[in-house]
């Protein structure tokens, strides 16, 4: 890794459809996904803004405001948004985006992570993160994959650690968000770590890791640390 003289710029995320056991990940399209995504995230301004309360952009007045924001961010290249559908039913259940894409240095962030109520605390929530990371590392050859969140968002911080991201610190006074100071917690995983992280994801997602009631046998962190089988 010390000699990167042959390193070339990476491609931006491609408009691929990724089909998992529990969920499908596909490129966002307003006509195909807009209304269904709004409904999946709560269906009302109050519900959606509550779910996205740690996002830095101002609250949305309604669905048209949400669509306009998402379209503008994707058109500018700031975001490359993916939408999640539940396998079998095809129901839209959430979204996330690739962002802060640095092709020259092979670094990319996952952000705007918004799991609607139907996918929270289900295997779908883990599988989408596996599929999106796999595209970054295996398909595109990135070196670094980042997760950043409001330092007060304890659920997001716990999720990052569970998924295999390494905590790197807190950027104090990082931004002004919704009229308040935001300190941002930074996490990352890198290419040399990905093979073991990927293997843990795949072991966790395997059918034999779930009992007849759909409960996990071993946790993802337990698998990654080599816990008892």
C-alpha atoms as an extended CHARMM CRD file, in Angstrom:
* protein
*
       229  EXT
         1         1  UNK       CA              0.0000000000        0.0000000000        0.0000000000  PROA      1               0.0000000000
         2         2  UNK       CA              3.0180000000        2.3410000000        0.2430000000  PROA      2               0.0000000000
         3         3  UNK       CA              3.5270000000        2.3460000000       -3.5370000000  PROA      3               0.0000000000
         4         4  UNK       CA              0.4640000000        3.8080000000       -5.2360000000  PROA      4               0.0000000000
         5         5  UNK       CA              2.2760000000        5.0230000000       -8.3450000000  PROA      5               0.0000000000
         6         6  UNK       CA             -0.0250000000        2.8860000000      -10.4820000000  PROA      6               0.0000000000
         7         7  UNK       CA             -3.2380000000        4.0110000000       -8.8040000000  PROA      7               0.0000000000
         8         8  UNK       CA             -5.7670000000        5.4640000000      -11.2380000000  PROA      8               0.0000000000
         9         9  UNK       CA             -8.9770000000        7.4290000000      -10.5740000000  PROA      9               0.0000000000
        10        10  UNK       CA            -11.9650000000        5.2670000000       -9.6980000000  PROA      10              0.0000000000
        11        11  UNK       CA            -15.3080000000        5.3520000000      -11.4770000000  PROA      11              0.0000000000
        12        12  UNK       CA            -18.2730000000        7.0150000000       -9.8320000000  PROA      12              0.0000000000
        13        13  UNK       CA            -20.9950000000        4.6290000000       -8.5720000000  PROA      13              0.0000000000
        14        14  UNK       CA            -22.7300000000        3.0250000000      -11.5100000000  PROA      14              0.0000000000
        15        15  UNK       CA            -26.5170000000        2.7600000000      -12.0830000000  PROA      15              0.0000000000
        16        16  UNK       CA            -26.6440000000       -0.8890000000      -11.0890000000  PROA      16              0.0000000000
        17        17  UNK       CA            -29.4690000000       -2.9170000000       -9.5820000000  PROA      17              0.0000000000
        18        18  UNK       CA            -28.2910000000       -5.1750000000       -6.7670000000  PROA      18              0.0000000000
        19        19  UNK       CA            -30.5420000000       -8.0390000000       -5.7240000000  PROA      19              0.0000000000
        20        20  UNK       CA            -30.0880000000       -9.5520000000       -2.3140000000  PROA      20              0.0000000000
        21        21  UNK       CA            -32.0120000000      -12.1680000000       -0.3920000000  PROA      21              0.0000000000
        22        22  UNK       CA            -34.0950000000       -9.6430000000        1.5280000000  PROA      22              0.0000000000
        23        23  UNK       CA            -33.8880000000       -6.4310000000       -0.4760000000  PROA      23              0.0000000000
        24        24  UNK       CA            -33.1380000000       -4.8600000000       -3.8520000000  PROA      24              0.0000000000
        25        25  UNK       CA            -30.9830000000       -1.7450000000       -4.2020000000  PROA      25              0.0000000000
        26        26  UNK       CA            -31.6510000000        0.4110000000       -7.2610000000  PROA      26              0.0000000000
        27        27  UNK       CA            -30.8600000000        3.9140000000       -8.5890000000  PROA      27              0.0000000000
        28        28  UNK       CA            -33.2990000000        6.6150000000       -7.5140000000  PROA      28              0.0000000000
        29        29  UNK       CA            -35.7580000000        7.8710000000      -10.1130000000  PROA      29              0.0000000000
        30        30  UNK       CA            -38.3510000000       10.4240000000       -9.0820000000  PROA      30              0.0000000000
        31        31  UNK       CA            -41.0690000000        9.1030000000      -11.3670000000  PROA      31              0.0000000000
        32        32  UNK       CA            -40.5830000000        5.5410000000      -10.2330000000  PROA      32              0.0000000000
        33        33  UNK       CA            -39.7340000000        6.0540000000       -6.5780000000  PROA      33              0.0000000000
        34        34  UNK       CA            -40.6150000000        9.5570000000       -5.3910000000  PROA      34              0.0000000000
        35        35  UNK       CA            -44.0930000000        9.1150000000       -3.9460000000  PROA      35              0.0000000000
        36        36  UNK       CA            -43.4030000000        5.5930000000       -2.6870000000  PROA      36              0.0000000000
        37        37  UNK       CA            -40.2190000000        6.7340000000       -0.9580000000  PROA      37              0.0000000000
        38        38  UNK       CA            -41.9950000000        9.6470000000        0.7410000000  PROA      38              0.0000000000
        39        39  UNK       CA            -44.6550000000        7.2310000000        2.0020000000  PROA      39              0.0000000000
        40        40  UNK       CA            -42.0140000000        4.7340000000        3.1480000000  PROA      40              0.0000000000
        41        41  UNK       CA            -40.2870000000        7.4020000000        5.2360000000  PROA      41              0.0000000000
        42        42  UNK       CA            -43.4930000000        8.3940000000        6.9750000000  PROA      42              0.0000000000
        43        43  UNK       CA            -45.9040000000        9.9140000000        4.4540000000  PROA      43              0.0000000000
        44        44  UNK       CA            -46.3240000000       13.2770000000        6.1960000000  PROA      44              0.0000000000
        45        45  UNK       CA            -43.9760000000       16.2120000000        6.6920000000  PROA      45              0.0000000000
        46        46  UNK       CA            -44.0280000000       15.7010000000       10.4490000000  PROA      46              0.0000000000
        47        47  UNK       CA            -43.1660000000       12.0080000000       10.2320000000  PROA      47              0.0000000000
        48        48  UNK       CA            -40.4860000000       12.4150000000        7.5470000000  PROA      48              0.0000000000
        49        49  UNK       CA            -38.8270000000       15.3470000000        9.3020000000  PROA      49              0.0000000000
        50        50  UNK       CA            -38.8010000000       13.3840000000       12.5560000000  PROA      50              0.0000000000
        51        51  UNK       CA            -37.1120000000       10.4370000000       10.8630000000  PROA      51              0.0000000000
        52        52  UNK       CA            -34.5850000000       12.7390000000        9.1500000000  PROA      52              0.0000000000
        53        53  UNK       CA            -34.0830000000       15.0430000000       12.1150000000  PROA      53              0.0000000000
        54        54  UNK       CA            -30.3010000000       14.5390000000       12.0800000000  PROA      54              0.0000000000
        55        55  UNK       CA            -29.9790000000       15.3920000000        8.3710000000  PROA      55              0.0000000000
        56        56  UNK       CA            -28.3460000000       18.8350000000        8.0350000000  PROA      56              0.0000000000
        57        57  UNK       CA            -30.7410000000       20.3180000000        5.4480000000  PROA      57              0.0000000000
        58        58  UNK       CA            -33.8080000000       22.3250000000        6.5770000000  PROA      58              0.0000000000
        59        59  UNK       CA            -37.0540000000       20.4920000000        7.3240000000  PROA      59              0.0000000000
        60        60  UNK       CA            -39.2870000000       19.6520000000        4.3690000000  PROA      60              0.0000000000
        61        61  UNK       CA            -42.6280000000       21.4000000000        3.9720000000  PROA      61              0.0000000000
        62        62  UNK       CA            -44.0870000000       18.4410000000        2.0690000000  PROA      62              0.0000000000
        63        63  UNK       CA            -43.3550000000       15.8560000000       -0.6250000000  PROA      63              0.0000000000
        64        64  UNK       CA            -42.6470000000       18.3520000000       -3.4240000000  PROA      64              0.0000000000
        65        65  UNK       CA            -39.9870000000       20.0030000000       -1.2720000000  PROA      65              0.0000000000
        66        66  UNK       CA            -38.4470000000       16.5880000000       -0.5950000000  PROA      66              0.0000000000
        67        67  UNK       CA            -38.4620000000       15.6290000000       -4.2900000000  PROA      67              0.0000000000
        68        68  UNK       CA            -36.9010000000       18.9550000000       -5.2850000000  PROA      68              0.0000000000
        69        69  UNK       CA            -34.1100000000       18.5680000000       -2.7250000000  PROA      69              0.0000000000
        70        70  UNK       CA            -33.3220000000       15.0020000000       -3.7450000000  PROA      70              0.0000000000
        71        71  UNK       CA            -33.3930000000       15.8280000000       -7.4630000000  PROA      71              0.0000000000
        72        72  UNK       CA            -31.1750000000       18.8970000000       -7.0660000000  PROA      72              0.0000000000
        73        73  UNK       CA            -28.6260000000       16.9870000000       -4.9910000000  PROA      73              0.0000000000
        74        74  UNK       CA            -28.4660000000       14.1480000000       -7.4980000000  PROA      74              0.0000000000
        75        75  UNK       CA            -28.3730000000       16.4660000000      -10.5220000000  PROA      75              0.0000000000
        76        76  UNK       CA            -25.4280000000       18.3490000000       -9.0370000000  PROA      76              0.0000000000
        77        77  UNK       CA            -23.5340000000       15.1480000000       -8.3010000000  PROA      77              0.0000000000
        78        78  UNK       CA            -23.5250000000       15.7980000000       -4.5580000000  PROA      78              0.0000000000
        79        79  UNK       CA            -25.5630000000       12.6290000000       -4.0710000000  PROA      79              0.0000000000
        80        80  UNK       CA            -25.9440000000        9.3630000000       -5.9350000000  PROA      80              0.0000000000
        81        81  UNK       CA            -29.0840000000        8.0250000000       -4.2950000000  PROA      81              0.0000000000
        82        82  UNK       CA            -30.1480000000        4.4080000000       -4.0020000000  PROA      82              0.0000000000
        83        83  UNK       CA            -33.6590000000        3.2350000000       -3.1290000000  PROA      83              0.0000000000
        84        84  UNK       CA            -34.4250000000        0.0000000000       -1.3060000000  PROA      84              0.0000000000
        85        85  UNK       CA            -37.2520000000       -2.3980000000       -2.1660000000  PROA      85              0.0000000000
        86        86  UNK       CA            -38.3140000000       -5.3240000000       -0.0600000000  PROA      86              0.0000000000
        87        87  UNK       CA            -37.6780000000       -8.5880000000       -1.8770000000  PROA      87              0.0000000000
        88        88  UNK       CA            -40.8310000000      -10.4000000000       -2.9170000000  PROA      88              0.0000000000
        89        89  UNK       CA            -43.2730000000       -7.5320000000       -2.4170000000  PROA      89              0.0000000000
        90        90  UNK       CA            -41.2990000000       -4.8380000000       -4.2690000000  PROA      90              0.0000000000
        91        91  UNK       CA            -42.3630000000       -2.3120000000       -1.6360000000  PROA      91              0.0000000000
        92        92  UNK       CA            -40.0850000000        0.7290000000       -1.3130000000  PROA      92              0.0000000000
        93        93  UNK       CA            -38.7450000000        0.8050000000        2.2540000000  PROA      93              0.0000000000
        94        94  UNK       CA            -35.8840000000        3.3340000000        2.4090000000  PROA      94              0.0000000000
        95        95  UNK       CA            -32.8800000000        5.0040000000        0.8300000000  PROA      95              0.0000000000
        96        96  UNK       CA            -29.2170000000        5.9740000000        1.1900000000  PROA      96              0.0000000000
        97        97  UNK       CA            -26.7640000000        7.8550000000       -1.0180000000  PROA      97              0.0000000000
        98        98  UNK       CA            -23.1520000000        7.7740000000       -2.0650000000  PROA      98              0.0000000000
        99        99  UNK       CA            -21.6890000000       11.2360000000       -1.4880000000  PROA      99              0.0000000000
       100       100  UNK       CA            -18.4270000000       13.1960000000       -1.1680000000  PROA      100             0.0000000000
       101       101  UNK       CA            -17.1070000000       11.0900000000       -4.0080000000  PROA      101             0.0000000000
       102       102  UNK       CA            -13.3490000000       11.5360000000       -4.4820000000  PROA      102             0.0000000000
       103       103  UNK       CA            -12.4730000000        9.4850000000       -7.5360000000  PROA      103             0.0000000000
       104       104  UNK       CA             -8.8280000000       10.6080000000       -7.6060000000  PROA      104             0.0000000000
       105       105  UNK       CA             -8.1060000000        9.3290000000       -4.1110000000  PROA      105             0.0000000000
       106       106  UNK       CA            -10.5570000000        6.4290000000       -4.0720000000  PROA      106             0.0000000000
       107       107  UNK       CA            -12.6450000000        7.7340000000       -1.1840000000  PROA      107             0.0000000000
       108       108  UNK       CA            -16.4300000000        7.7940000000       -0.9080000000  PROA      108             0.0000000000
       109       109  UNK       CA            -19.0240000000        8.3030000000        1.8180000000  PROA      109             0.0000000000
       110       110  UNK       CA            -22.3990000000        6.7280000000        2.4530000000  PROA      110             0.0000000000
       111       111  UNK       CA            -24.9570000000        9.2350000000        3.7050000000  PROA      111             0.0000000000
       112       112  UNK       CA            -28.6470000000       10.2120000000        3.7290000000  PROA      112             0.0000000000
       113       113  UNK       CA            -29.2750000000        6.8140000000        5.2960000000  PROA      113             0.0000000000
       114       114  UNK       CA            -33.0320000000        6.6840000000        5.8830000000  PROA      114             0.0000000000
       115       115  UNK       CA            -34.6130000000        3.3740000000        6.8220000000  PROA      115             0.0000000000
       116       116  UNK       CA            -38.3910000000        3.5630000000        6.8900000000  PROA      116             0.0000000000
       117       117  UNK       CA            -40.2820000000        1.8100000000        9.7030000000  PROA      117             0.0000000000
       118       118  UNK       CA            -40.8120000000       -1.3200000000        7.5720000000  PROA      118             0.0000000000
       119       119  UNK       CA            -37.0670000000       -2.0170000000        7.2940000000  PROA      119             0.0000000000
       120       120  UNK       CA            -35.8150000000       -0.8860000000       10.6910000000  PROA      120             0.0000000000
       121       121  UNK       CA            -34.2470000000       -3.6600000000       12.7660000000  PROA      121             0.0000000000
       122       122  UNK       CA            -34.7360000000       -6.2310000000        9.9900000000  PROA      122             0.0000000000
       123       123  UNK       CA            -32.1960000000       -8.1330000000        7.8630000000  PROA      123             0.0000000000
       124       124  UNK       CA            -32.9590000000       -5.6350000000        5.0750000000  PROA      124             0.0000000000
       125       125  UNK       CA            -31.2250000000       -2.8860000000        7.0430000000  PROA      125             0.0000000000
       126       126  UNK       CA            -28.0060000000       -4.8980000000        7.2020000000  PROA      126             0.0000000000
       127       127  UNK       CA            -28.1620000000       -6.3090000000        3.6910000000  PROA      127             0.0000000000
       128       128  UNK       CA            -28.4410000000       -2.8980000000        1.9930000000  PROA      128             0.0000000000
       129       129  UNK       CA            -25.2370000000       -1.8050000000        3.7350000000  PROA      129             0.0000000000
       130       130  UNK       CA            -23.4840000000       -4.9640000000        2.5850000000  PROA      130             0.0000000000
       131       131  UNK       CA            -24.6300000000       -4.4800000000       -1.0120000000  PROA      131             0.0000000000
       132       132  UNK       CA            -23.6720000000       -0.8010000000       -1.1610000000  PROA      132             0.0000000000
       133       133  UNK       CA            -20.2400000000       -1.4420000000        0.3550000000  PROA      133             0.0000000000
       134       134  UNK       CA            -19.6850000000       -4.3630000000       -2.0260000000  PROA      134             0.0000000000
       135       135  UNK       CA            -20.3000000000       -2.0790000000       -5.0280000000  PROA      135             0.0000000000
       136       136  UNK       CA            -17.7550000000        0.4180000000       -3.6860000000  PROA      136             0.0000000000
       137       137  UNK       CA            -14.9780000000       -2.0590000000       -2.9400000000  PROA      137             0.0000000000
       138       138  UNK       CA            -15.5200000000       -5.0240000000       -5.2730000000  PROA      138             0.0000000000
       139       139  UNK       CA            -16.9710000000       -3.3420000000       -8.3540000000  PROA      139             0.0000000000
       140       140  UNK       CA            -15.2680000000        0.0670000000       -8.2510000000  PROA      140             0.0000000000
       141       141  UNK       CA            -12.0690000000       -0.5410000000       -6.2980000000  PROA      141             0.0000000000
       142       142  UNK       CA            -12.2900000000        2.3070000000       -3.8090000000  PROA      142             0.0000000000
       143       143  UNK       CA             -9.7400000000        2.4880000000       -0.9850000000  PROA      143             0.0000000000
       144       144  UNK       CA            -11.8340000000        4.1900000000        1.6890000000  PROA      144             0.0000000000
       145       145  UNK       CA            -15.5290000000        4.1200000000        2.6040000000  PROA      145             0.0000000000
       146       146  UNK       CA            -16.7860000000        6.6980000000        5.0870000000  PROA      146             0.0000000000
       147       147  UNK       CA            -19.7360000000        7.0460000000        7.4530000000  PROA      147             0.0000000000
       148       148  UNK       CA            -20.3400000000       10.4050000000        9.1280000000  PROA      148             0.0000000000
       149       149  UNK       CA            -23.1400000000       11.4440000000       11.4260000000  PROA      149             0.0000000000
       150       150  UNK       CA            -24.1980000000       14.0360000000       13.9510000000  PROA      150             0.0000000000
       151       151  UNK       CA            -22.1990000000       13.2140000000       17.0740000000  PROA      151             0.0000000000
       152       152  UNK       CA            -25.4520000000       13.2380000000       19.0720000000  PROA      152             0.0000000000
       153       153  UNK       CA            -27.0030000000       10.5640000000       16.8580000000  PROA      153             0.0000000000
       154       154  UNK       CA            -26.2300000000        7.5970000000       19.0900000000  PROA      154             0.0000000000
       155       155  UNK       CA            -28.2150000000        5.1460000000       16.9410000000  PROA      155             0.0000000000
       156       156  UNK       CA            -26.1910000000        6.0300000000       13.8360000000  PROA      156             0.0000000000
       157       157  UNK       CA            -22.9340000000        5.7850000000       15.7310000000  PROA      157             0.0000000000
       158       158  UNK       CA            -23.8780000000        2.3440000000       17.0440000000  PROA      158             0.0000000000
       159       159  UNK       CA            -24.9150000000        1.2360000000       13.5570000000  PROA      159             0.0000000000
       160       160  UNK       CA            -21.5720000000        2.3050000000       12.0850000000  PROA      160             0.0000000000
       161       161  UNK       CA            -19.6570000000        0.3280000000       14.6950000000  PROA      161             0.0000000000
       162       162  UNK       CA            -21.8690000000       -2.7300000000       14.2440000000  PROA      162             0.0000000000
       163       163  UNK       CA            -21.3780000000       -2.6620000000       10.4700000000  PROA      163             0.0000000000
       164       164  UNK       CA            -17.5990000000       -2.6940000000       10.8120000000  PROA      164             0.0000000000
       165       165  UNK       CA            -16.6740000000        0.9700000000       10.4300000000  PROA      165             0.0000000000
       166       166  UNK       CA            -13.8340000000        2.2390000000       12.6220000000  PROA      166             0.0000000000
       167       167  UNK       CA            -14.4120000000        5.3680000000       14.7040000000  PROA      167             0.0000000000
       168       168  UNK       CA            -11.8790000000        8.0620000000       13.7920000000  PROA      168             0.0000000000
       169       169  UNK       CA            -12.9400000000       10.9760000000       15.9740000000  PROA      169             0.0000000000
       170       170  UNK       CA            -15.2640000000       13.9570000000       16.2380000000  PROA      170             0.0000000000
       171       171  UNK       CA            -14.9390000000       17.1000000000       14.1140000000  PROA      171             0.0000000000
       172       172  UNK       CA            -16.0380000000       19.8650000000       16.4830000000  PROA      172             0.0000000000
       173       173  UNK       CA            -18.0670000000       22.8110000000       15.1410000000  PROA      173             0.0000000000
       174       174  UNK       CA            -18.1150000000       21.0120000000       11.8150000000  PROA      174             0.0000000000
       175       175  UNK       CA            -21.2280000000       22.6920000000       10.4380000000  PROA      175             0.0000000000
       176       176  UNK       CA            -24.3250000000       24.7200000000       11.1980000000  PROA      176             0.0000000000
       177       177  UNK       CA            -27.3480000000       22.4600000000       10.7240000000  PROA      177             0.0000000000
       178       178  UNK       CA            -30.9590000000       23.4960000000       11.2400000000  PROA      178             0.0000000000
       179       179  UNK       CA            -29.7530000000       26.6120000000       13.0210000000  PROA      179             0.0000000000
       180       180  UNK       CA            -27.5980000000       24.7130000000       15.5140000000  PROA      180             0.0000000000
       181       181  UNK       CA            -23.9870000000       23.6750000000       15.8420000000  PROA      181             0.0000000000
       182       182  UNK       CA            -23.2270000000       20.1610000000       14.6540000000  PROA      182             0.0000000000
       183       183  UNK       CA            -20.2060000000       18.1840000000       15.7630000000  PROA      183             0.0000000000
       184       184  UNK       CA            -19.6800000000       15.2930000000       13.3510000000  PROA      184             0.0000000000
       185       185  UNK       CA            -18.4930000000       11.7890000000       14.2270000000  PROA      185             0.0000000000
       186       186  UNK       CA            -16.3260000000       10.2040000000       11.5300000000  PROA      186             0.0000000000
       187       187  UNK       CA            -16.0450000000        6.4860000000       10.7940000000  PROA      187             0.0000000000
       188       188  UNK       CA            -14.4220000000        4.5650000000        7.9660000000  PROA      188             0.0000000000
       189       189  UNK       CA            -13.5480000000        1.1660000000        6.5840000000  PROA      189             0.0000000000
       190       190  UNK       CA            -10.6960000000        0.6500000000        4.1340000000  PROA      190             0.0000000000
       191       191  UNK       CA             -9.9640000000       -1.7890000000        1.3560000000  PROA      191             0.0000000000
       192       192  UNK       CA             -7.5760000000       -3.9720000000        3.3710000000  PROA      192             0.0000000000
       193       193  UNK       CA            -10.3140000000       -4.5080000000        5.9780000000  PROA      193             0.0000000000
       194       194  UNK       CA            -13.0810000000       -5.1990000000        3.4950000000  PROA      194             0.0000000000
       195       195  UNK       CA            -12.4790000000       -8.9430000000        2.8660000000  PROA      195             0.0000000000
       196       196  UNK       CA            -13.0130000000       -9.8210000000        6.5390000000  PROA      196             0.0000000000
       197       197  UNK       CA            -15.9210000000       -7.3740000000        6.8760000000  PROA      197             0.0000000000
       198       198  UNK       CA            -17.5250000000       -8.8430000000        3.7510000000  PROA      198             0.0000000000
       199       199  UNK       CA            -17.1050000000      -12.3810000000        5.0590000000  PROA      199             0.0000000000
       200       200  UNK       CA            -18.8140000000      -11.3910000000        8.3190000000  PROA      200             0.0000000000
       201       201  UNK       CA            -21.7220000000       -9.8120000000        6.4310000000  PROA      201             0.0000000000
       202       202  UNK       CA            -22.1450000000      -12.9520000000        4.3460000000  PROA      202             0.0000000000
       203       203  UNK       CA            -21.9910000000      -15.2260000000        7.3810000000  PROA      203             0.0000000000
       204       204  UNK       CA            -24.5630000000      -13.0820000000        9.1960000000  PROA      204             0.0000000000
       205       205  UNK       CA            -26.9060000000      -13.0350000000        6.1770000000  PROA      205             0.0000000000
       206       206  UNK       CA            -26.6750000000      -16.8010000000        5.6300000000  PROA      206             0.0000000000
       207       207  UNK       CA            -30.0170000000      -18.6030000000        6.1910000000  PROA      207             0.0000000000
       208       208  UNK       CA            -28.4830000000      -20.8540000000        8.8500000000  PROA      208             0.0000000000
       209       209  UNK       CA            -27.7780000000      -17.7680000000       10.9980000000  PROA      209             0.0000000000
       210       210  UNK       CA            -31.5170000000      -17.3400000000       11.6050000000  PROA      210             0.0000000000
       211       211  UNK       CA            -33.8030000000      -19.5730000000       13.6180000000  PROA      211             0.0000000000
       212       212  UNK       CA            -37.3210000000      -20.6310000000       12.6650000000  PROA      212             0.0000000000
       213       213  UNK       CA            -38.7190000000      -17.3600000000       14.0230000000  PROA      213             0.0000000000
       214       214  UNK       CA            -36.2780000000      -15.2430000000       12.0220000000  PROA      214             0.0000000000
       215       215  UNK       CA            -34.0850000000      -14.3440000000       14.9910000000  PROA      215             0.0000000000
       216       216  UNK       CA            -30.3300000000      -14.1300000000       14.4740000000  PROA      216             0.0000000000
       217       217  UNK       CA            -28.1920000000      -16.8890000000       15.9380000000  PROA      217             0.0000000000
       218       218  UNK       CA            -25.0060000000      -14.8080000000       16.0860000000  PROA      218             0.0000000000
       219       219  UNK       CA            -24.7090000000      -11.0470000000       15.9420000000  PROA      219             0.0000000000
       220       220  UNK       CA            -22.7150000000       -9.3270000000       13.2300000000  PROA      220             0.0000000000
       221       221  UNK       CA            -20.1370000000       -7.9630000000       15.6790000000  PROA      221             0.0000000000
       222       222  UNK       CA            -19.8260000000      -11.3880000000       17.2980000000  PROA      222             0.0000000000
       223       223  UNK       CA            -19.1360000000      -13.0010000000       13.9200000000  PROA      223             0.0000000000
       224       224  UNK       CA            -16.5800000000      -10.3520000000       13.0080000000  PROA      224             0.0000000000
       225       225  UNK       CA            -14.7370000000      -10.8340000000       16.3020000000  PROA      225             0.0000000000
       226       226  UNK       CA            -14.7280000000      -14.6170000000       15.9330000000  PROA      226             0.0000000000
       227       227  UNK       CA            -17.3300000000      -15.3720000000       18.5720000000  PROA      227             0.0000000000
       228       228  UNK       CA            -18.6050000000      -18.8680000000       19.3510000000  PROA      228             0.0000000000
       229       229  UNK       CA            -20.4300000000      -20.7060000000       16.5720000000  PROA      229             0.0000000000
